[in-house]
């Protein structure tokens, strides 16, 4: 027997789950389907950084609201508001830092520039080769590995059904809605939301839609436990470094350095030639890391489109189908833009504008 729902959501990451919860609160009957476990795609393997300093100016209102969502989740997702510093080591990086952070401050982020004396007082273990630094008290991090556990509990509390290990292999559109063929039988839904992250392109292709989605293969590394070295989130003016020390003493290092692979092939492959410069930059910023062993490095797929803004709205050419995903910084804004998407599908006016998936894409 085929199950019937008001909407089927393909993808059980932060955005898909947040949308489902919002729609359920509005009276709809959704179901969430994930090919693996909830929150174990990009939502669960990223570095967990929640920094306003590395967000694009146009997305700042979404990031600010996303921060509030994470803060409300609190200990359940390992949220910590530590503040964060972004560093510049060369004159060109100083120009870049001032140019970018000034615009972000004007967009609402509480970012200020700090003196070297103030930086050294707050973070004495950082290199003395810093030429300029910005600070944001709202910066912090969450534990991305808790994403699935958290949203699984939220869906259960809201009595929203979900199926894990349930890849969708075919989607058929008819007058009554959508027929989904899955590894756990057929599902029928009046509406459909594609929230499959780096897998959006092949999922949309089942409906004859070619989305301009690419995938980056970001690498994250973690060191052995160290004595206390830093208490804030540390970044670099280029965006090629994010670093924070967790309560257990391990140091988590990211920055968007690339591995190898495609979502269709499974998990990505870590490449030594990109891990090494990532760790070298981290060690330059925090010299004591020279004594640390890297225990593990891993990759996660980050979907994007040519202009690097979200896809959030109606799926072009397919009535009652919607798409949500594809943005750098999706971990930070995910809980909030998921709510916006839920409101949109419920027929409500979202608090902030969405991002038309049918727009003319170009680099911004």
Residue, then its C-alpha position, 0 to 999 in steps of 0.5 A: x500500500x502506498x503512503x500518502x503525505x502532504x509533502x515529501x522532503x528528499x534530504x534529511x539535513x538541517x534545511x530539510x528537517x527545519x522545513x519539515x518542522x515548520x510545515x508540520x507546525x503549520x498543519x501539514x503532514x510531511x515526511x522526510x526521506x534520506x538516503x543515509x542517516x539524518x544530518x550525516x551529509x554536509x550538515x554533519x561533517x563540516x567544521x561546525x564554525x558559526x562565524x559572521x565574519x566569513x559570511x557574504x554581505x547579502x546573506x548577513x541578515x540570514x546568518x544573524x537569524x541563523x545564529x539565533x536559531x543555533x543559540x536557542x538549540x544550545x547544549x543539544x547541538x554543542x553550541x558555544x559562543x566564544x567570539x572570533x578573530x579574523x587575522x591578516x598577515x600581509x598588507x594585501x590581506x589587511x586591505x582585504x580584511x578592512x574592505x570585507x569586514x567594513x561591508x559586513x559590519x554595515x550589513x549588521x554584523x557586530x564586527x570591530x577591528x582590534x589592536x595587536x595589544x588587545x589581540x595578544x591579551x585575549x589570545x597570547x598563543x597566536x603568532x606575533x606576525x599579525x598585521x591586523x585583526x577583526x573581532x566578532x563577539x557573536x562568533x562561535x561553533x556547534x558540534x556538527x556530529x550532533x546534527x542528526x541526533x538533534x533533528x531526529x529528536x525534534x522530528x519525533x517530538x513533532x510526530x513527523x515521520x522520517x525514513x533513513x537509509x531510504x534513497x529515492x530512485x524515481x519520481x513520477x508527476x501526475x495529476x494527483x501529485x508525486x509518486x516516489x519510488x524508494x528503497x522502502x516502497x512507494x510514497x505518494x505526496x501532493x507536494x515535493x521539496x528537494x533538499x538533497x544538498x550535493x545530490x540535488x542535481x541528480x534528484x532534480x534530473x528525475x523531474x527533467x530539471x537541470x539545476x546548475x549545481x556543483x559540489x566542493x569537497x571540503x576537508x576538515x582535520x582534527x588534532x590530538x588533545x592539547x593544553x589550552x591554546x585558544x579560546x575563540x574561533x580563529x579565521x584568516x582574511x582569505x577565508x582559507x582557515x577556520x580553527x577552534x579548540x574544543x572543550x576536550x583539547x582537540x583543535x579542529x581545522x578547516x578552511x575549504x581546502x579541497x579533496x577529491x571525488x563526487x557525491x555520486x561516487x560516495x564519500x570524498x577522498x582526502x588529499x595530502x597536498x591540500x591538508x598540508x597547506x591548511x595545517x601549515x597556515x593553522x600552524x603559522x597562526x598558532x605556532x604551538x600546533x607544530x607539536x600536535x599530531x593530526x589524528x584524522x582528516x575527512x571530507x564533506x560535500x558542499x553544494x553550490x551554484x554559479x553565484x554561490x547564493x541559495x536555491x530557495x523557492x519553486x522548482x522551475x517548470x514543475x508545479x507543486x515542487x520546491x527546492x532548497x539548498x546550495x549555499x556556502x555557509x549553509x550550516x549557519x543559515x540552514x535552520x533559519x532558511x529552512x523555516x522560511x521555506x516552510x512558511x513559503x510552502x504553507x502560503x505565508x509571506x517569509x520574513x526575508x526574501x527567498x532565492x528564486x531557483x529559476x533566476x539567471x545565474x552569474x558570478x556575483 
